[in-house]
Amino acid sequence: MKIWILATSVSLTAIAGCTPPKPVRPDPPSAQLVTAEKSYIEDSLNSVKNSLKDPDSAKFYGIYATQKPNQTKPNICGYVNAKNSYGGYTGKKPFLATPGHVSLWGDVVIGGRSVASDVIIGNCTLAFGQPAKPSQDIEYRW
């Protein structure tokens, strides 16, 4: 009797293991470069600063605005370098911000993937044919 139960469980495992997982096909990038008002950009960058451990240490690079067809307000994308709780700079991290909302690269990890990173990729990656983003070497301090 034990042999039959073992054989059944092995065959069910083999059958279940034969079904390949469905591939996840991300939507093609559809964000477009847009212009944004200076006050909107400053409010968005202040939202980023307020989410950091040391807001006064924030340095911004490569700031640009994107908008997807279904959005009413633009996203402010770029890179931020700021000090961590140990007092050292973390290095340039991509971010997406609007006034009142911030997604920093690597935040909120679920199942080994960063939800914030997926949000940044989905909303800051430009559609095919769009011009390149501004240089990351431009430094912004507010």
N, C-alpha and C positions, 0 to 999 in steps of 0.2 A: 504494500500500500504506500509506503514512503517513497518508493522509487517512482510510482505513477504520479504522485503529487509534485515531486521534484521535476519530472519530465514536463509536466504541464506548466509549471511556473517558468521553466527555462524556455519553452516554446512561446509563451506569451511575451516574455521579455524580448525574444528574438523578433517576433512580429512587430512589437511596438518600436523596437530599435531600427526597423527597416524603413520607416516613414521619414523621409528627409524633412527638416524644418522648412517652412515657407520662407523664402528670402524676403527680407525687408528692403523695399525699394523706396528710398527717400524721394520726396518731391524734388523736382529740379529747382535750382535756385531761381527766385523770381523777384528779388529785391532790386529796386532801381535807386540810383543815386539821386538825391533831391537836395534842395536847399532848405535850410531851417533858419528861423529868426535867432539872432544872437542871444536874446533873453531865454528862449527855449533851450538852446544849447547850454547856457550857463546854469539854468535850473536843473537840467539833466545831469550835468557834471557835479553839481552840488549834491544831488541824490547819491552819486557814486561816492563822493567824499564822505558823506554822512554814514555810509555803510562800512567804512574802513576803520581799522583799529586806531590809526593815527591820521586823521583827515588832513592835517596841515602838511603832511609829508607827500601828499599825492602829486604825481607828475603825469600829465596826460600826453599821449602821442598819437599821431595819425587819426585825428578825429574826422569822421564823416557821417552824413545822414543818409539813411535808407528808408524806403517805404515799399511795402508790398501792396498789390492791387486791392486787397480787402481791408487795408488799414486807413484810418482817418488822420492819424498823426504820425510823424516820422519817428524812427528809432535813431538814437545817437550811438554810433559804434566807434570803437577805437581801442587803445591800450592804456592801462594805468599801471604805474609802479609806485608802491607805497611801503612804508615800514610796517612790519608785523609786531607782535607783542614783545619780541626779543630786541626790537630796535634796529633790525636789519631790513634792507630793501628786499622785496620778494621777487623782483624781476617783472618785466612787462607782461601783464595778463590782459587778454581780450575782455571787453565788457560790452554790454548793451544797456542803454539807459533811456528813460523818458522821465519827465518830472514825476517823482513818486514811485518809480520802479527801477530796480537795478538787477542785472544778471551778471555775475562775475564768473569767469572761467574756472571750473573746478568746484564750484559751490554746489551743495545739495546733491550728494552722490546717492543714487538709488540703483541697486543691483549692479554695481561696478561701473555705471555710467553717470556722468554728470548731467543733470537735467538742465542746469544753467548753460552748460556748453552746447547742448543740443539747441537751446533757444537762440544762442548767439549764432551758431552755424546757420540755423534756419532763417534768421532775420537779417543777418549782416552779410551773408554771401551774396554777391551780386549776380544778376542774371547774365547769361551768356551774351557777349557783345558789349557789355558795359565797360566804360573806361576803368583803368586801374585805380585803386584807392590812393589817397594821398600818402606821401612818404611817412614812414613810422618814425623818422628822425626828427620831426617837428615836435617841439616840446611846448606844452600848454600848462600854465600855472594860473590858478584863479585866486 
